Each structure stands twice: as structure tokens, then as C-alpha cells.
């Protein structure tokens, strides 16, 4: 008698995990090629070849090259949200958001090999490339939805409460804008972490993210 292992609720299947692993590996290759050669000079064929796959196979995972960084961006935001959920409940929301972000940046640097110089280069590439920027914005829109239940649990409210939605939207937007400003040299800080800290404290001072 053959038994089939059952998946827990919300747990991806082995096929789904393998697909996501492949997408992430292609994303790492694309990030490396974009920073080495530039966005315009890197073709879909380059990314497919660098990933060791046929062009036809590439299109099973991505529709175009501007989508290739989505897995890395999405993994970073998921890790940020997961780390926020694990922060001690006595830690204020702004401090928890910042601590989770800093830990997530360090994790991404180790697991994906993306240092601040590469991150800055990738974010700068969005300027003048609307399709690439659209991918970045979609990832951040998704992260806002992921933040809501975690913030709700920390403040003892429902995920759909207006205050929770505003807090999630404000935190997410603050991080995105801070990273974009830092990338193009507008922020008077030395690192993305400092830029994010500055932005979160700025919005907190207005009471939007106060506990």
C-alpha cells in the first residue's frame, strides 16, 4: 500500500518549491549580469545562457527580462515580514520594523550575494525603464499585504482596520522611497539601512506608526 505525504495548510508542493528555487537562481544570475553589463546590454538570451537553460525554458518562468529580479525583491520583502513577526512584542513597531529590515539586509547579503553597491546599481537601473520599475512596485504592493496581518497581530487589531492598513502602507512606502532616494544619492546617509531608519522615524514622528 502506497501512502502519499500530505502537505500542511499553505505549504507549497515540492514542484512549486522547485519552480521557485529555479526562478530565484535565474534572478541571481540576472542581478549579476545587470550589474556587470548594464540593464540594456543584458539580453534574455544572456540570462538564459548564464542560468544554464534554453531560451524556451526561460520563458516558462519569466515573460520578459524586467521580471527576472522579482523573485529576489519578493524574497527580501518576505524575509523582512517574517523577521518582523518574530520580533519581541514589547519592541515598539518602528523599532521592530527597523530591526527586521536590518536583519533581512544582512541575510540577503549572505544568501543572495547582493551587497549595497549591487543593490544601489540595480535600483538606479529603474530610472528610465518603466517596465523594470513596474516589477519593483508590484513587489512592494504585495509586501504591503503581507505586512498587514503581522502589524495587526502586534497591535491587537484586525488586518482590515484602517489604522493597520495605513500603518502597513506607510511603513512599506517609507522603506521603498528611502531605498530609492539612497540609490540615486538624494539621501544624506551612507547606507540603505540608515536611509530606511531615517524614513521610518520621520513618519513615526507624525504619529502614523506610533504604537
For each residue, the residues with C-beta under 8 A, 3 or more apart:
1:
2:
3:
4:
5:
6:
7: 11 12 13
8: 11
9:
10:
11: 7 8
12: 7 16 17 20
13: 7 16 17
14: 17 18
15: 18 19
16: 12 13 19 20
17: 12 13 14 20 21
18: 14 15 21 22
19: 15 16 22 23 61
20: 12 16 17 23 24 71
21: 17 18 24 25
22: 18 19 25 26 61
23: 19 20 26 27 61 62 71
24: 20 21 27 28 71 72 75
25: 21 22 28 29 51
26: 22 23 29 30 47 51 53 58 61 62 68 71
27: 23 24 30 31 68 69 70 71 72
28: 24 25 31 32 72 112 113
29: 25 26 32 33 47 50 51
30: 26 27 33 34 42 47 50 65 68 69
31: 27 28 34 35 69 72 112 114 118 122
32: 28 29 35 36 50 113
33: 29 30 36 37 42 46 47 50
34: 30 31 37 38 39 42 69 121 122 125
35: 31 32 118 121 122
36: 32 33
37: 33 34 41 42 46
38: 34 41 42 125
39: 34 42 125 129 132
40:
41: 37 38
42: 30 33 34 37 38 39 46 47 65
43: 46 47 65
44: 47 48 55 58 64 65
45: 48 49 55
46: 33 37 42 43 49 50
47: 26 29 30 33 42 43 44 50 51 58 65 68
48: 44 45 51 53 54 55 57 58
49: 45 46 52
50: 29 30 32 33 46 47
51: 25 26 29 47 48 58
52: 49
53: 26 48 57 58
54: 48 57 58
55: 44 45 48 58 59
56: 59 60
57: 48 53 54 60 61
58: 26 44 47 48 51 53 54 55 61 62
59: 55 56 62 63
60: 56 57
61: 19 22 23 26 57 58
62: 23 26 58 59 65 67 68
63: 59 67
64: 44 67 131
65: 30 42 43 44 47 62 68
66: 69 129 131 132 134 135
67: 62 63 64 70 135
68: 26 27 30 47 62 65 71
69: 27 30 31 34 66 72 73 122 132 135 136
70: 27 67 73 74 135 138 139
71: 20 23 24 26 27 68 74 75
72: 24 27 28 31 69 75 76 108 112 114
73: 69 70 76 77 135 136 139
74: 70 71 77 78 139 142 143
75: 24 71 72 78 79 108 112
76: 72 73 79 80 104 108
77: 73 74 80 81 139 140 142 143 146
78: 74 75 81 82 143 146
79: 75 76 82 83 104 107 108
80: 76 77 83 84 100 101 104 143
81: 77 78 84 85 100 143 146 147 150
82: 78 79 85 86
83: 79 80 86 87 99 100 103 104
84: 80 81 87 96 97 100 147 150 151 154
85: 81 82 150 153
86: 82 83 100
87: 83 84 91 96 99 100
88: 91 96
89: 154
90:
91: 87 88 95 96 99
92: 95 96 211
93: 96 97 151 154 155 167 209 210 211
94: 97 98 200 201 204 209
95: 91 92 98 99
96: 84 87 88 91 92 93 99 100 154
97: 84 93 94 100 101 171 175 200 209
98: 94 95 101 102 196 197 200
99: 83 87 91 95 96 102 103
100: 80 81 83 84 86 87 96 97 103 104
101: 80 97 98 104 105 175 193 196
102: 98 99 105 106 193
103: 83 99 100 106 107
104: 76 79 80 83 100 101 107 108
105: 101 102 108 109 192 193
106: 102 103 109 110
107: 79 103 104 110 111
108: 72 75 76 79 104 105 111 112 114
109: 105 106 112 113 114 115
110: 106 107 113
111: 107 108
112: 28 31 72 75 108 109
113: 28 32 109 110 118
114: 31 72 108 109 118 119 122
115: 109 118 119
116: 119 120 191 192
117: 120 121
118: 31 35 113 114 115 121 122
119: 114 115 116 122 123 179 183 192
120: 116 117 123 124 182 183 192
121: 34 35 117 118 124 125
122: 31 34 35 69 114 118 119 125 126
123: 119 120 126 136 179 180 183 184
124: 120 121 127 183 184
125: 34 38 39 121 122 129 132
126: 122 123 129 132 133 136 180
127: 124 133 184
128:
129: 39 66 125 126 132 133
130: 133 134
131: 64 66 134 135
132: 39 66 69 125 126 129 135 136
133: 126 127 129 130 136 137
134: 66 130 131 137 138
135: 66 67 69 70 73 131 132 138 139
136: 69 73 123 126 132 133 139 140 176
137: 133 134 140 141
138: 70 134 135 141 142
139: 70 73 74 77 135 136 142 143
140: 77 136 137 143 144 172 173 176
141: 137 138 144 145
142: 74 77 138 139 145 146
143: 74 77 78 80 81 139 140 146 147 172
144: 140 141 147 148 168 169 172
145: 141 142 148 168
146: 77 78 81 142 143 149 150
147: 81 84 143 144 150 151 168 171 172
148: 144 145 151 152 159 160 164 165 168
149: 146 152 153 159
150: 81 84 85 146 147 153 154
151: 84 93 147 148 154 155 164 167 168 171
152: 148 149 155 156 157 158 159 161 164
153: 85 149 150 156
154: 84 89 93 96 150 151
155: 93 151 152 163 164 167 211
156: 152 153
157: 152 161 163 164
158: 152 161 164
159: 148 149 152 164
160: 148 164 165
161: 152 157 158 164 165
162: 165 166
163: 155 157 166 167
164: 148 151 152 155 157 158 159 160 161 167 168
165: 148 160 161 162 168 169
166: 162 163 169 170 208
167: 93 151 155 163 164 170 171 208 209
168: 144 145 147 148 151 164 165 171 172
169: 144 165 166 172 173
170: 166 167 173 174 203 208 209
171: 97 147 151 167 168 174 175 200 203 209
172: 140 143 144 147 168 169 175 176
173: 140 169 170 176 177
174: 170 171 177 178 196 199 200 202 203
175: 97 101 171 172 178 179 196 199 200
176: 136 140 172 173 179 180
177: 173 174 180 181 199
178: 174 175 181 182 187 192 195 196 198 199 200
179: 119 123 175 176 182 183 192 195 196
180: 123 126 176 177 183 184
181: 177 178 184 186 187 195
182: 120 178 179 185 186 187 189 191 192 194 195
183: 119 120 123 124 179 180 192
184: 123 124 127 180 181
185: 182
186: 181 182
187: 178 181 182 194 195 198
188:
189: 182 194 195 198
190: 194
191: 116 182 194 195
192: 105 116 119 120 178 179 182 183 195 196
193: 101 102 105 196 197
194: 182 187 189 190 191 197 198
195: 178 179 181 182 187 189 191 192 198 199
196: 98 101 174 175 178 179 192 193 199 200
197: 98 193 194 200 201
198: 178 187 189 194 195 201 202
199: 174 175 177 178 195 196 202 203
200: 94 97 98 171 174 175 178 196 197 203 204 209
201: 94 197 198 204 205
202: 174 198 199 205 206
203: 170 171 174 199 200 206 208 209
204: 94 200 201 207 208 209 210
205: 201 202
206: 202 203
207: 204 210
208: 166 167 170 203 204
209: 93 94 97 167 170 171 200 203 204
210: 93 204 207
211: 92 93 155
